[in-house]
Amino acid sequence: MAYATVSDVQARMSRQMTEQEESICEQLLDDAAAIIDAYNERAELDAKKVVSCRMTIRALGSGGDPITPIGATQGSMSALGYSQSWTIGSGATGELYIGKLEKKLLGVGEKIGSRSPTEYLTWDWKMGGCK
């Protein structure tokens, strides 16, 4: 279940999507929803919509060469010599990922905590707290 629509993504882009990108966008929105739910299913729907759109716009990129592999930052091709060369960057280009700001929107930002492995031994299940 996608949290945003293709028109939501288009409204946030600085250029018009092609028909092929609109088709890809639908699939990316479904994928983004699955990733978001893996982080926090209980997040606000508005936050999920914003994060879905931001993830999808990043994955669609600037509309460069459609035959460039996902994640490639540089590439070259030759014709009759059958040569291809791609430079894969940090994995951020063309892929769905959740950034720091988006994690905060989903309520899963940087949090530090600890838990004792024996904590449950002193838990009073009827009272909902420690004995």
LINSULVEN-V374388 format. One record per helix or strand of 3 or more residues. SS is the DSSP state (H for helix, E for strand). FROM is the first residue (numbers start at 1). LEN is the number of residues. If there is no record, write none. Layout:
SS_FROM_LEN / SS_FROM_LEN
This chain:
H_6_7 / H_19_21 / H_45_16 / E_72_6 / E_84_5 / H_100_6 / H_119_4
